[in-house]
Amino acid sequence: MRRSRPLRLVDVPRLIVGGAVQFAGLFGGRYRRTEGANVLTVDEHGRILAVRTTYLGPGWMLPGGRIERGETPHAAAVRETLEETGLQVIIERLLLVDAHRARDVSFVFVATVDGGVLEPQFGEIAEVGWISRDEIARTSPRLDRLLALLDEAGDGVTYLGLGVTSPADKSGRAPHD
């Protein structure tokens, strides 16, 4: 099941402002360190809850976003999932800490759906749905790589530090330039 909403003219100002804030943040202005929280939810058919944003390209990604000041990663994951998908989730456990860039850290939690109606967030989410691993493999290389690493890691919490390309790589050293 998927839900999407066509882009309307009234969405354009919000998208422009949101894009400008994201762009400015890339150059050390507002966001010196980005901390995010995401949720991995799998349904009874093995499909993954995923979103397509209106501003980051065509691929699927896990629902989530920035952790707000004073907010825990756990609370941010629940809030962002509700905002982006319309679904309420219960966090089961921390699955992954991903420090894929020196200034970005993401916490990925396993969660189950506890209510709500699947509905994309106005202006920010183009589409939300339960997506098969095959479709993710075809359309979303970064999410597919992340899911493959999690499969390889098994149970427990996985840390992917800067330069770590596999859960088996325990050095955590950054590659030399």
TAMO-V997500 format. One record per helix or strand of 3 or more residues. SS is the DSSP state (A for helix, B for strand). FROM is the first residue (numbers start at 1). TO is the last residue. If there is no record, write none. Layout:
ss:SS from:FROM to:TO
ss:SS from:FROM to:TO
This chain:
ss:B from:2 to:4
ss:A from:9 to:25
ss:B from:34 to:40
ss:B from:48 to:53
ss:B from:64 to:66
ss:A from:73 to:85
ss:B from:87 to:101
ss:B from:104 to:116
ss:B from:125 to:131
ss:A from:133 to:139
ss:A from:141 to:153
ss:B from:158 to:160
